[in-house]
Amino acid sequence: MTKTALVLGTNAGQADLIRHLKSIGWTVIGCSPIVGEVGQQFCDVVEHINIVDLDALEAVARKHKVDIIYSISSDVAIKSVVALSERMGLPHFFDSAFIDLLDNKATLRAFLKQHDLSPVPFMQVSSVEEAAGWTDFPCVVKPVDGQGQRGVLKVSNAAELNAAIVHGLEISRSKKAIVEAYLDGVEVSCNVLINNGKTEMKALSERLVHKDLALGLPAGHLIPPIHITEKQQREALALVDAILARMNHKAGVLYFQMIITREGPRVVEIAPRLDGCHMWRLIKASYGADLIEMTVDTLTGKQVNHVAPEYSGPNMELMFQQMPPGDGLDRSRFPKPVNAVYHEYRYDDGEAVRAVNGTLEVVGYYVRESA
């Protein structure tokens, strides 16, 4: 009997999930208020409703008699995924309380502080006045519930702090911002999959980021990390293990972002989902393991094979092709590398590049063995 999945969102990230589900014989109902997103061409049915409208989503889910509800790469979508799955008694990772913990950067910082893990000075504010006592510069201001580096600003002094807070509050869904110490060092990520209480994947990668024009915005990813020592890699993985032990979950996927500082690894954020950077393709090219396949298998109660965190293969890279939004894409400016094992454009030639982070948008990406 054919299984049916409701996928919340139909953008380029969700297209990876949709194509996998179709490849294993599922019927896929895509849900997005936006007409024409790339993932919609792979869906059996597209429902154009808001992915935060739980009542409308429930009506769609019941109409199509769905077996699972899922999403990748989106914090907004995953909140609805879990809340609706709880409401309907469908399989899901984590619960809404845990999703809320990770969705609020200040709440996550407080959780880590409580357990003496990854200490970082921080303050949650809902107004400029509440930050009057902050003296730790440079620092970073973010919306507490932002995603994709939207609204993230580095602040050098008290004169810049107020404007950064106003900006963060404007972008925040809850109208709250976090001020935290600036972490200097090499950025790394770790994709984690837990099944039956065991960590079956813990893939560490280096995160290449823009420093000035788009603070923290990824330019690409490397497996293995090349700008930190083996000792630092072990310390980062040990921090992930310590946090997982405190969280004590039986199944699910998590995406850790960390910075390797002089004082050791520090968490930037933890997301209860697959990343938004197509990292599963880099992991598959490096480790030979398909993280999307493993995630769907775990969600549907199947066993998955353990993937050792130690990596000894060739240096691999996933690199983004990026440009400012507004203009039409000229694909000749972003050719496919001759040695790419995978390459994808997000826009047709001449198609206007939409604003997502508003600074540098991904128009394509590739995976290849790096020099």
SEFI-563855 format. One record per residue (C-alpha): x, y, z. Coordinates in pm, 1 decimal, m for minus. Example, Ala and Ser with C-alpha at 12.3 -4.5 7.8 and 13.67 -1.06 7.14 Angstrom:
BEGIN
((1230.0; m450.0; 780.0)) ((1367.0; m106.0; 714.0)) 
END
This chain:
BEGIN
((0.0; 0.0; 0.0)) ((134.9; 344.3; m97.9)) ((232.7; 569.7; 190.7)) ((159.0; 942.3; 185.1)) ((374.0; 1222.8; 326.2)) ((283.4; 1585.4; 389.0)) ((593.9; 1802.1; 338.8)) ((576.0; 2153.7; 482.2)) ((752.7; 2388.4; 243.5)) ((848.1; 2328.0; m118.6)) ((1169.0; 2530.5; m158.8)) ((1508.3; 2394.9; m269.7)) ((1578.2; 2235.8; 68.4)) ((1244.9; 2056.0; 79.0)) ((1292.4; 1945.1; m282.4)) ((1569.3; 1711.1; m161.7)) ((1327.0; 1545.2; 80.2)) ((1043.3; 1534.9; m173.0)) ((1260.6; 1369.1; m439.3)) ((1379.2; 1107.1; m190.6)) ((1024.2; 1023.2; m84.6)) ((916.3; 992.0; m447.8)) ((1215.6; 767.1; m523.6)) ((1098.6; 515.6; m259.9)) ((739.9; 514.8; m383.6)) ((564.6; 760.5; m153.9)) ((285.2; 995.7; m253.2)) ((392.1; 1348.3; m158.5)) ((162.5; 1637.8; m69.6)) ((360.3; 1961.3; m73.5)) ((235.6; 2254.9; 127.0)) ((339.3; 2617.7; 72.3)) ((162.3; 2952.5; 31.1)) ((414.0; 3041.9; m241.9)) ((330.6; 2939.7; m598.2)) ((606.4; 2799.8; m818.6)) ((872.0; 2690.4; m568.3)) ((1113.9; 2438.3; m714.8)) ((998.3; 2142.5; m505.9)) ((641.6; 2168.3; m633.1)) ((730.4; 2007.0; m965.2)) ((809.9; 1681.4; m782.8)) ((492.6; 1671.0; m569.2)) ((180.9; 1469.1; m646.7)) ((m35.9; 1746.1; m500.6)) ((44.5; 2101.0; m387.6)) ((m170.6; 2275.9; m128.8)) ((m116.7; 2652.7; m115.1)) ((m175.1; 2723.2; 252.5)) ((35.2; 2882.3; 524.2)) ((260.7; 2630.1; 698.8)) ((196.7; 2789.4; 1039.3)) ((m184.5; 2751.2; 1013.9)) ((m227.1; 2428.2; 1211.1)) ((m603.1; 2400.7; 1157.2)) ((m569.1; 2435.1; 780.5)) ((m276.4; 2193.4; 780.9)) ((m474.4; 1940.0; 980.1)) ((m760.0; 1959.2; 730.9)) ((m516.8; 1891.4; 446.0)) ((m348.1; 1608.1; 634.7)) ((m680.9; 1439.5; 706.7)) ((m806.8; 1490.6; 351.9)) ((m504.8; 1311.6; 209.8)) ((m482.4; 1053.9; 493.8)) ((m111.5; 1120.1; 541.1)) ((116.8; 877.1; 722.5)) ((388.0; 1127.1; 816.4)) ((437.3; 1502.8; 826.7)) ((791.4; 1631.0; 787.8)) ((1017.6; 1912.8; 675.4)) ((1388.5; 1987.7; 657.3)) ((1592.5; 2308.9; 665.6)) ((1321.9; 2526.1; 823.7)) ((1277.9; 2613.4; 1192.6)) ((932.9; 2759.4; 1122.6)) ((817.3; 2446.1; 942.4)) ((953.8; 2202.4; 1200.5)) ((748.2; 2370.4; 1474.1)) ((433.7; 2297.9; 1274.7)) ((554.4; 1947.1; 1186.7)) ((586.1; 1850.6; 1553.0)) ((275.4; 2033.3; 1677.7)) ((56.0; 1882.0; 1405.2)) ((204.3; 1534.0; 1442.4)) ((139.3; 1551.1; 1817.9)) ((m217.4; 1661.0; 1751.6)) ((m280.4; 1377.9; 1502.9)) ((m82.6; 1102.9; 1675.0)) ((162.5; 1062.0; 1386.2)) ((531.5; 967.0; 1414.8)) ((760.2; 1258.9; 1499.9)) ((1095.1; 1348.4; 1654.6)) ((1109.3; 1534.4; 1987.2)) ((815.0; 1728.3; 2133.2)) ((692.9; 2087.1; 2112.0)) ((856.8; 2184.4; 2441.7)) ((1198.7; 2079.9; 2309.9)) ((1134.5; 2253.2; 1976.0)) ((1054.2; 2572.3; 2167.2)) ((1376.0; 2535.7; 2369.0)) ((1591.3; 2526.7; 2056.3)) ((1384.5; 2785.9; 1871.0)) ((1474.1; 3052.6; 2127.5)) ((1846.7; 3129.3; 2125.6)) ((1834.0; 3281.2; 2473.3)) ((1650.8; 2980.0; 2618.1)) ((1909.7; 2749.3; 2461.9)) ((2192.0; 2959.0; 2609.3)) ((2026.3; 2932.9; 2950.8)) ((1994.3; 2553.2; 2915.3)) ((2363.1; 2521.0; 2828.5)) ((2462.3; 2750.0; 3114.4)) ((2250.9; 2549.6; 3360.0)) ((2443.9; 2234.1; 3268.7)) ((2785.3; 2404.4; 3251.5)) ((2818.6; 2340.5; 2879.1)) ((2960.0; 2584.1; 2623.5)) ((2959.7; 2897.7; 2846.6)) ((2894.9; 3221.8; 2655.6)) ((2794.9; 3557.0; 2814.8)) ((2448.0; 3658.9; 2690.6)) ((2142.8; 3871.8; 2762.5)) ((1786.9; 3850.4; 2626.7)) ((1620.9; 4186.3; 2565.2)) ((1284.7; 4311.9; 2446.4)) ((1389.8; 4677.8; 2439.8)) ((1701.3; 4889.9; 2398.3)) ((1682.9; 4998.8; 2761.5)) ((1724.1; 4642.0; 2889.0)) ((2074.3; 4625.3; 2740.3)) ((2198.7; 4935.9; 2921.6)) ((2436.2; 4732.9; 3139.0)) ((2601.9; 4535.5; 2859.1)) ((2978.1; 4602.4; 2841.9)) ((3123.0; 4297.8; 2660.5)) ((3245.4; 4413.4; 2317.2)) ((3264.3; 4305.7; 2044.7)) ((2934.7; 4122.6; 2065.2)) ((2664.4; 3986.9; 1837.5)) ((2295.7; 4079.2; 1832.0)) ((2037.5; 3838.9; 1688.6)) ((1661.6; 3791.1; 1688.9)) ((1606.1; 3514.0; 1944.7)) ((1401.5; 3316.5; 1690.7)) ((1578.2; 3405.7; 1365.8)) ((1705.5; 3164.3; 1102.5)) ((1961.3; 3175.2; 823.3)) ((2166.2; 3464.0; 968.1)) ((1879.7; 3707.5; 916.1)) ((1918.2; 4004.9; 1149.3)) ((2258.3; 3895.7; 1283.7)) ((2486.0; 4194.3; 1345.2)) ((2833.8; 4222.5; 1495.2)) ((2861.1; 4521.4; 1730.5)) ((3192.2; 4685.6; 1814.8)) ((3087.4; 4937.1; 2079.8)) ((2799.3; 5073.4; 2285.2)) ((2716.4; 5334.2; 2019.7)) ((2627.4; 5059.3; 1770.2)) ((2438.6; 4840.0; 2015.1)) ((2105.4; 5022.5; 2023.1)) ((2058.8; 5021.7; 1645.6)) ((2147.5; 4652.1; 1627.4)) ((1891.8; 4568.8; 1896.5)) ((1619.1; 4768.0; 1719.5)) ((1697.3; 4576.5; 1399.8)) ((1689.2; 4240.0; 1577.8)) ((1359.2; 4318.1; 1748.8)) ((1200.5; 4417.6; 1418.1)) ((1289.8; 4083.3; 1259.7)) ((1205.1; 3864.2; 1560.0)) ((867.6; 3688.4; 1551.8)) ((845.8; 3720.8; 1931.4)) ((995.5; 4073.9; 1935.4)) ((1291.5; 3967.5; 2145.2)) ((1663.7; 3976.6; 2072.8)) ((1972.9; 3821.9; 2224.8)) ((2299.7; 4001.7; 2287.8)) ((2590.6; 3761.7; 2328.1)) ((2969.8; 3768.1; 2330.5)) ((3135.4; 3752.6; 1991.1)) ((3300.0; 3414.5; 1936.1)) ((3618.1; 3426.7; 1732.2)) ((3750.8; 3112.6; 1567.7)) ((3689.5; 2845.6; 1306.6)) ((3324.7; 2752.0; 1254.1)) ((3223.3; 2386.3; 1243.6)) ((2896.5; 2199.9; 1209.4)) ((2786.7; 1856.2; 1320.8)) ((2496.0; 1663.7; 1172.2)) ((2361.5; 1410.3; 1423.7)) ((2114.2; 1125.3; 1385.5)) ((1984.9; 926.9; 1683.0)) ((1791.5; 599.8; 1646.0)) ((1668.1; 381.7; 1932.4)) ((1870.8; 586.1; 2178.9)) ((2198.5; 541.8; 1989.5)) ((2389.0; 808.0; 1799.6)) ((2417.3; 649.5; 1455.1)) ((2568.5; 950.1; 1276.4)) ((2783.8; 1235.0; 1403.1)) ((2940.4; 1398.8; 1096.0)) ((3170.6; 1693.0; 1168.9)) ((3238.6; 1950.2; 898.7)) ((3401.3; 2290.9; 868.6)) ((3171.2; 2581.7; 792.0)) ((3319.4; 2848.7; 565.5)) ((3149.9; 3182.1; 634.6)) ((3145.5; 3538.6; 509.2)) ((3293.1; 3771.6; 769.1)) ((3190.0; 4123.5; 673.0)) ((2918.6; 4169.5; 411.3)) ((2699.9; 3890.7; 546.9)) ((2816.8; 3795.8; 896.6)) ((2794.0; 3421.7; 953.6)) ((2635.9; 3347.5; 615.7)) ((2782.5; 3019.8; 485.3)) ((2996.1; 3021.8; 171.1)) ((3054.8; 2647.2; 182.7)) ((3139.7; 2340.5; 390.7)) ((3436.8; 2104.5; 414.1)) ((3473.6; 1741.2; 517.4)) ((3700.6; 1690.4; 700.5)) ((3763.5; 2023.7; 876.2)) ((4107.2; 2147.4; 767.4)) ((4166.6; 2455.5; 983.3)) ((4144.0; 2288.9; 1324.9)) ((4355.5; 2018.4; 1483.3)) ((4250.6; 1658.2; 1546.4)) ((4242.2; 1742.2; 1918.1)) ((4000.2; 2028.6; 1851.7)) ((3784.0; 1798.1; 1640.9)) ((3768.7; 1549.3; 1929.3)) ((3677.9; 1830.2; 2170.4)) ((3393.7; 1945.1; 1942.8)) ((3255.9; 1591.6; 1916.4)) ((3288.9; 1548.3; 2293.9)) ((3082.7; 1864.7; 2348.2)) ((2814.6; 1728.1; 2114.8)) ((2811.8; 1401.8; 2314.0)) ((2781.7; 1589.1; 2644.6)) ((2486.7; 1792.4; 2518.2)) ((2316.8; 1484.4; 2372.7)) ((2354.3; 1309.8; 2708.0)) ((2174.2; 1598.7; 2881.9)) ((1899.2; 1603.4; 2619.1)) ((1856.0; 1222.4; 2639.5)) ((1646.0; 1173.5; 2324.6)) ((1565.7; 834.3; 2174.4)) ((1539.2; 937.4; 1808.9)) ((1577.6; 1239.9; 1585.4)) ((1811.7; 1459.0; 1386.7)) ((1999.6; 1762.4; 1517.6)) ((2224.2; 2016.9; 1350.6)) ((2493.0; 2174.2; 1571.0)) ((2678.4; 2491.9; 1475.8)) ((2990.3; 2562.7; 1682.6)) ((3295.1; 2787.9; 1686.8)) ((3632.7; 2657.0; 1794.2)) ((3759.1; 2936.7; 2019.4)) ((4082.1; 2960.9; 2218.7)) ((3883.6; 2846.9; 2522.4)) ((3744.6; 2544.9; 2338.7)) ((3433.9; 2469.9; 2129.2)) ((3130.2; 2690.8; 2184.3)) ((2778.1; 2631.8; 2052.1)) ((2630.3; 2893.2; 1820.3)) ((2297.2; 2717.2; 1778.9)) ((2132.9; 2375.5; 1767.0)) ((1849.2; 2302.2; 1525.0)) ((1605.2; 2007.3; 1561.0)) ((1619.5; 1929.5; 1190.5)) ((1846.9; 1870.8; 895.8)) ((2046.8; 2176.1; 793.0)) ((1946.6; 2411.8; 512.6)) ((2271.8; 2373.1; 318.1)) ((2219.2; 2035.7; 143.5)) ((2487.1; 1893.7; 370.0)) ((2347.6; 1545.2; 318.7)) ((2501.6; 1551.6; m30.6)) ((2847.4; 1634.1; 108.5)) ((2808.6; 1366.2; 375.4)) ((2700.5; 1113.2; 113.7)) ((2997.7; 1201.1; m109.7)) ((3233.5; 1172.0; 189.0)) ((3098.8; 895.5; 411.3)) ((2880.2; 712.3; 159.1)) ((2580.0; 746.0; 393.1)) ((2251.5; 911.0; 290.5)) ((2133.1; 1125.6; 582.2)) ((1791.7; 1196.7; 428.0)) ((1733.0; 824.4; 377.6)) ((1847.1; 755.3; 734.7)) ((1615.1; 1027.7; 866.8)) ((1307.1; 894.0; 687.8)) ((1391.2; 538.6; 795.3)) ((1426.9; 648.7; 1157.8)) ((1100.9; 844.8; 1144.9)) ((915.3; 542.9; 1006.1)) ((1058.3; 297.4; 1258.6)) ((1327.7; 127.1; 1052.3)) ((1680.1; 37.7; 1158.5)) ((1975.2; 233.9; 1020.3)) ((2343.3; 150.3; 996.1)) ((2594.8; 318.9; 1225.5)) ((2831.9; 566.5; 1060.2)) ((3162.7; 611.7; 1243.3)) ((3249.5; 980.4; 1305.6)) ((3612.6; 922.1; 1205.0)) ((3667.1; 1020.5; 841.9)) ((3972.2; 919.0; 639.8)) ((3870.7; 977.5; 278.6)) ((3963.8; 1258.8; 38.4)) ((3896.6; 1622.3; 124.0)) ((3549.8; 1709.5; m5.5)) ((3375.9; 2045.6; m34.3)) ((3026.3; 2181.5; m85.9)) ((3046.7; 2536.3; m220.2)) ((2767.9; 2786.1; m283.0)) ((2739.9; 3005.8; m590.8)) ((2599.3; 3334.7; m460.1)) ((2493.3; 3680.2; m574.9)) ((2285.2; 3971.5; m439.7)) ((1908.2; 3946.5; m492.0)) ((1710.7; 4135.4; m754.3)) ((1890.5; 4077.2; m1083.8)) ((1831.3; 3787.7; m1318.7)) ((2067.9; 3490.8; m1301.9)) ((2334.8; 3468.4; m1569.9)) ((2439.7; 3104.1; m1546.0)) ((2755.9; 3169.0; m1745.1)) ((2887.8; 3359.7; m1439.9)) ((2850.5; 3044.0; m1228.2)) ((2963.8; 2747.6; m1439.7)) ((2955.0; 2390.2; m1318.2)) ((3305.8; 2285.3; m1209.3)) ((3444.4; 2013.4; m1433.5)) ((3518.8; 1783.7; m1138.0)) ((3185.6; 1829.0; m957.0)) ((3017.5; 1510.3; m838.2)) ((2696.9; 1711.9; m804.3)) ((2585.1; 2054.3; m924.6)) ((2249.9; 2229.8; m915.7)) ((2116.7; 2571.3; m1015.7)) ((1829.6; 2717.0; m811.4)) ((1716.9; 2954.2; m1087.8)) ((1670.2; 2943.6; m1462.7)) ((1877.5; 3171.1; m1683.9)) ((1738.1; 3524.7; m1654.6)) ((1512.5; 3442.0; m1360.2)) ((1514.6; 3710.9; m1089.4)) ((1696.9; 3609.1; m772.1)) ((1461.7; 3632.6; m474.4)) ((1560.1; 3792.3; m143.8)) ((1591.5; 3536.9; 136.9)) ((1866.6; 3675.6; 359.8)) ((1869.4; 3995.4; 151.4)) ((2246.5; 4009.9; 105.8)) ((2392.9; 3713.4; m80.2)) ((2153.3; 3451.8; m213.5)) ((2238.1; 3098.5; m322.0)) ((2182.6; 3058.8; m696.4)) ((2359.6; 2723.8; m723.9)) ((2592.8; 2486.0; m543.6)) ((2827.0; 2198.5; m612.1)) ((3002.7; 1911.6; m436.2)) ((3349.4; 1801.0; m539.8)) ((3682.7; 1674.2; m416.4)) ((3877.4; 1981.4; m306.6)) ((4231.1; 2061.5; m411.2)) 
END
